[in-house]
Amino acid sequence: MFEKRVDIFKKRDRETWLQIKKALKEGGLKGFHAGHYLQETVMGGGCGAKLDPRDFGGHGRIDRDIYYVDVKQSDEEKAREILRQSGIVPVVEENVLLDAALRKKPKEDFMS
């Protein structure tokens, strides 16, 4: 009845998320979950309206949502095979929920 679910994609990448959803549907995989959410806390804009002041730049709202796709554990291999055949590489970023200052960066980023 209830089965453990496995993340096959979690990242701030809307385009890849849409491609994965399309590939899994076309591949005939049933029962996968796909969605998105905003994890960041919004700092007050001064007027108490809870508007994020970073959204009022020259290019409009920035997409900060975290996109995810998870499948039943028994369907994981089938889902990965469908994505391999479609040429899509799914990525699960474990530290996507951390603030940018707290994320671990590879040593190459610190050497200039």
C-alpha positions, 0 to 999 in steps of 0.5 A: 500500500505505502511504499518508500519514495526515493528522490531522483531529482532535487535542484533549482532547475525548472527546465530540467524538471519539466524535461524529466516530468515529460520523459517519465510520462512518455515512458509510461511511469505511473505514480511519480511525484513532481513539485516545487516549493520555496524554502528560503525565509523572506525578510521583511520589506519594511512595511510588513507585507512580506514582500521579498525586496529582491524580486523588484529588480530590472528583470522581475521575480527571480525563480528561487523554487526548489524542484523535485521528482520522487518515485516509488523505490520499486520504480527507481531503476525503471525511472533512471532507465527512462531518463538515460534513454532520454539523455537526461541526467537527474541530479539530487543536490542534498545541500540545496536547502542550505543558505548560499553562505553555508554550502560546502564549495569545492576547493577549486572555488577557493583557489584563484 
